[in-house]
Amino acid sequence: MVDGFGRAAALALLEEWTASDSLRKHGMAVSICTEAYGRREAERFGLSGAEAEAFAEPYACAGLLHDMDYERYPSLEEHPFIGVGHLRELGWPEPVLHAILAHADYSGTARESHLDKALFACDELAGFLTACALVKPTKSIHDVEVAGVKKKMKDKAFARAVKREDIIGGAELLGIPLEEHLGNCLKAMQEWAGELGLDGVVIQQAD
Ligand SMILES: [Fe+2]
């Protein structure tokens, strides 16, 4: 990716625009999951090392930046259009901007590229997996399993704001079974549990 438009710059922008810790963590979780799909796609193309890293970078950046403007401009008229406008002025690459626009159903931007599809597929799921971790006594993502996630998806009262149809539709867009999608994102978030604040709490034993 072009210099100055990598993960570090994306994270700095997310932090500049977003004060909420949970919204920052959401951006990071979506970034981690979306980047995992970028790495898989790079592998499919036979890339490795620095080439694979560079291929996956726009995926990571789109994840970090997709809700960048949400805290300041949450309305449907503004989000994600204001953020994308700002990023375009800064010179961020169009594929990243396209994916950010396409993650919003109402934007009129179709999900065309693999990056567009991956970002959409990971957005709701990253939030859902975070919710699954936070209801564990340990609050650890390491205690979350795919079977449990599938069960919770059927429980309408649990994390009711998360659109199950977007998680299911995301797997379809990527052309993989739902279970594989859940497993891919869960594994990615487990690998970065510390950064996401989901590596668990110490449970105090009663005397
Ligand atoms: Fe999001």
Boltz pocket constraint, residues with backbone or C-beta under 6 A from the ligand:
constraints:
  - pocket:
      binder: B
      contacts: [[A, 26], [A, 30], [A, 66], [A, 67], [A, 123], [A, 124]]
      max_distance: 6.0
